[in-house]
Amino acid sequence: MKAAPGNNPIFTTIQYVDNAISTALSPIQSAIANLQSQQANQASQISNLQSSIGKSLKVFDANGQELGILVDHTGSYEVVYSQAINKFISLDELGGIDGRTGAYYQSNNCTGTPYEPNSASITNTNNLLPFSPQLFYIINSSDTPTTITTGSVSVWNDSVNHVICTPNSQTLTNAYQLHPVSLPFSTPVALPLQFKFQ
């Protein structure tokens, strides 16, 4: 004759052990579930971060014309980086390009190859250099600097709205040639500027 399970001490002991194991494992299983949830959340956060890589704060004019990636914002001017020409561009509060430069020539009538003096060349290698409202220069860092004796210098005069050429005689060491470049946007830019993270 077999004993009923409830009266069987071996069955009771096994059941007790099963219950004890379940009770002991319950917090572990709960902790595992919590860890799995945290892992899923972290994977989601990593995915979101990875999808945001490559985004930057871009500057647009009031007409939606893209100007570049914002580098500096002071309120009176913005510095953007243009990937189209690989140069920094300073935009003034009137929608123009800031940082006007002069051009030095070996000739005495501002003709021939324009140069940037050595001291300015070091500073301006990575910048767009506006000469006039419609003429812009860059310096190619791959160019070899040269020593020149200047005969003239040309500058843009806002009051008369044209270039003025004046005699200039000096020796410029490590002078860099100025190369004309086309802007990747039209000027003056329409204000107010807009900023978008994309």
Buried (B, 14 or more C-beta within 10 A) or exposed (E): EEEEEEEEEEEEEEEEEEEEEEEEEEEEEEEEEEEEEEEEEEEEEEEEEEEEEEEEEBBBBEEEBBBBBBBEBEEEBBBBBBEEBEBBBBBBEEBBBBBBBBBBBBEEEBEEBBBBBBEBBEEBBEBBBBBBBEBBBBBEEEEEBBEBEBBBBBBBEEEEEEBEBEEBEEEBEBBBBBBEBEBBBEBEBBEEBBEEEE
